[in-house]
């Protein structure tokens, strides 16, 4: 990880990746664009291939990504002296994702998927608290709180993705969800770099602008509307609603991760993904958007 103080780690609008005084200069983009584009295309290809040909492969990909995010957050909190139960958290997160998906595929054979998710969530909490007992009472509340934060922030929120996949037109639901959030990021990034003048949250993310937020709305709503009509075969206004919700919640997800990094004093969560930083730097918007997307589709699109 590259260290920086919070005041030295502004982030480009919509990118989720920050720059510091010590980091290489990549212009207003704030990152190594060739590496970022190449890795982004590669990851996108893996997502498309697994969604198209191997759904369980996509679910495993989600589980691995969430576990890596949990490790990154564990390391970040460690800089604040917070020791989290990373092993039980990772195991519980992987089980939560896979078990919820399996239960959603077999509603007549086990308890409902939502119940499975809650049960595994509770067991993960129990395992994390018991795990921490070994280190005694000093700092127990602090460490336990850190563990519960990671479990809910990553494991619980991320588990809504396989629930979407297991529904009717599951692949389409996931594609629309991911595309709406990704295009929100792209629109915010492009508009922010080209037109950004008015800071949206200067204390949290100095380079995130209102112009970029408008770009996020335009890109996300346009993509969500087109895909809802062409892929999910629903009325266009559902795409507008979904796009607006994805922009609002996804932007909050980006800002929340920025708050974590500023509190900890780091530039990126890790360097797992060249040109992008850490896994959390890529999925921060998706995490908060996943339950919101599931809920919108559940309410407005039959078969969720």
N, C-alpha and C positions, 0 to 999 in steps of 0.2 A: 504494500500500500504506500501511496505517496502521501506524506503528511503535509498539512497546511493548517493555518488558523482559519476559523470561520470567516473572518473578514477578507481573507485572501483566496476564497474559493467560490467565485461567482460561477454561475452555470448559464450556458446559452439557452435561450428560450426553447422549451419543448424538447431539448435533447436529453435531459436527465444526466448529462455528464458535465462535470465542472472543470474549470481550469485554475491553475495557481500561478504565482509569480515564478515558481521554479520549473513549471512544466514547459515543454516545447511550445512554440507559438505556431498555431495553425490558422491564424487569421480569425475572422469573426466566427468561423465554424466552431472553434474551440476544441477541435479534436483532429486526429489523423483520419481524414475522410476516406482515402483509398482503403485503409485497413477496415474502417468502420463499415463501408459499403460492402467490401468483399465478405467480411464475416457475417454481416446482416443478410446478404443473399444466401450464403451457405446455411445459416440457421433457418431462414425462411424455406429453403428447399427441403430440409429435414422435416420441418413441420408439415409441409404440403404432402410429402411422400408418406409420412406416417398416418396423416389424416385420411389420405386416399386409399392406402393399401393395408395398413396395419394399425387399427385403432388402439389396441393394447400397447403398441409401440409408442403412440402419442401419449397415452396415460403414463407410461414409464418415464417418458421424456419430461412430462410435467412434474412427476415425483422427484426425479433427479434434480431438475432445476430448482424446485422448492427446497430440497435438502441443501443444495449449494448455497442458496440464499440464506438458509438458517445458519449455516456455518459462517457466512460473511457477517451476519448480524451478531452472532456469538462472539466473533473476533472483535467487532466494533465495540460492543458493550464491554468487552474485556478491557478496553482502553480506559473505561470509566471505573474500573475496579469491580465490575459486575460479572460474576461467574455463573453462567447458565448451564443447564444440563443438556449439552448439545447432542449427546448420543441418544438418550430417550426421545428428544425432540425430533431428530432426524428419522428414527425408526417409526415413531408415531405419525409423523407427517406422511411418510411413504405408505404406511398402512391405511391412513385416513383416505388418501387419494385413491388407492387401488381398491380398497374394500367398498368405498362409496360407489365407485363405478360399477363394480361387480354386482352390488346389491341393486343398483338402478337397472341393470340389465336383466335381473332375475327377481322381479317384485313378488312373485308367487312362492319363492323358495326360501326367502329370509325376511327379516324385518325390513321396513321401508328404508331407502337409502339415506334419508335425512336422519332417521334414528341411528343407523349405523355410524354416520358421521359424528353425531353427538356422543355416542358410546365410546368410539375411538378417541374423540377429543377428551372426554373425561378420563379415560385410562391413561392417555398421554400426560395429562396434568398430574394424575396420581403418581405415575412413574417418575416424573420430573421432580416432584416434591420429595418423594422417598429417596431419590438419587442424591438430592442435596443434603439430606439428613446426615450423611457420612461426614460432612465438614463441620458439624456442630452449629451452635446457635449464633455465632458471630457473623453478622451480615446475612442471616437466613432470609429475612423479609426482602432485602435488596435483591439477592440472587434469585429467589423464587419469583419475584415480580418480573425480573428480566426474562426468566424462562417462560412465564405465562404470556408475556408480551410477544415473544417469538412464536409461540404455539398459535396464538390467535391471529397475529398479523400475517404469518406465512401459511401455516398449516390449514387453519380454518378457512381463510379467504380463498386460498388456492384450490381448495377441494371443490369449489363450485364449478370449476372448469370441466372436470369429468362428469359432473351432473348434467351440464349442458350437452356434452357429447352423447350421453346415454339416452337423451330424449328423442322424440320423433324429429327427423331431419337434423340429427345431432351434429353431423359434420358441418352442415350449413349454418347452424346456430353458432358453432365455435368460430367458423370462418368470418361470419358477420361481426361477432364480438371482437375478435383479434383485429380485423381490418379497421373497424371503427376506432379502436384505441390507437392503433399504429398510425392511421391517417390523421388522427388528432395530434399526435406527436409531430408528424411530418409537417402538417399545416402550421402548427405553432412554431416549429423550427424555421421553416422557410419565411413565414411572415415576420417572425421576430428578427431574423438576420437582415432581411431586406428593409423592413419598415419600423422595427421596434424603436420607440422613442419614449413611451410612457411606462415606467416600471409598474408591474402588477403587485409584486410583493417584495419590495426592495430589501427588507430586513432578512427575508428567507432566501430569495433567489433574485439577485439584482438584475440579471439579464432576462428575466421572464417579463414580458410586456403585455399590455392590453391589446396591442396590435397582433401579437402572436396568439393571444387567446381567441381573437376574432378569426384568425387563420385556422386555428384548431376547429372552431365551430363550422366553418365553411367546408373544410376538407372532410371532417368526420360525418357531418350530416349528409353531405353529398354521397359519400361512399356507403354509409349505412342505408340510405334510401334506395340507392341502386341495387345493392345486394339483397335487401329485404324483398324487393319486387322480383328480381331475377332469380335469386337462389331460394328464398323461403316462400315465394309466391303469396305475399301478404300485401295489404294496402300500404301505399307509400308513406302515409302519415306515421305508421309504426316505425319506419326507418328514421323519420325526423325526431320522434320522441327518443328512440334509442341513441341516436347520434348526440343529441343534446345531453342526455344523461351520461354518456360515456365521456364527453368533454368535461363536464362538471366534476364527476367522480375521479376520472383519470388525472385531471389537473391537481386535485387534492392529493392523490396518491403520489404524484411527482413532488409536490411541496412537502408532504410528510416525510418522504425519504430525505429531502434536502434538510429538513429540520434535524433528523437523526444525524446526518453527516456533519452538520454545523455544530451540534452539541458535542459530538465525539471529536471533531476537529480533523476530519479527513477529506480528501478530494474525491476519491472513488471508494466504493465498498471493497473492491479488490481489483485485480488485474486478470481475472479469469478469462475475459472476453476481449481480445485485442481490438483497440479502437473504440471500445464501448465501456471499459471499466469492469465492474463486477456484474454478476447476475442480477442483483437487486437494482442496479442502475438501469437495467433493461426491463424488469418486470414490475417496477414500482407502480406504474399506472395500471397495469393489467391486474395486479392484486386487488386493489380497491374496486376496480371496475367489474371484476368477475361476479361477485354476488349481486351487484346492481343489474348487470346484463341478464343474469339468470332470472331475476325477479321480473324485469320488464318483459322478457320473452315468455315466462311462465304465465303472466297475467294477460298478455296480448296475443300470444301465438299458441294455439291449441297443441297439446301433446308434449309440453315441456316437462 
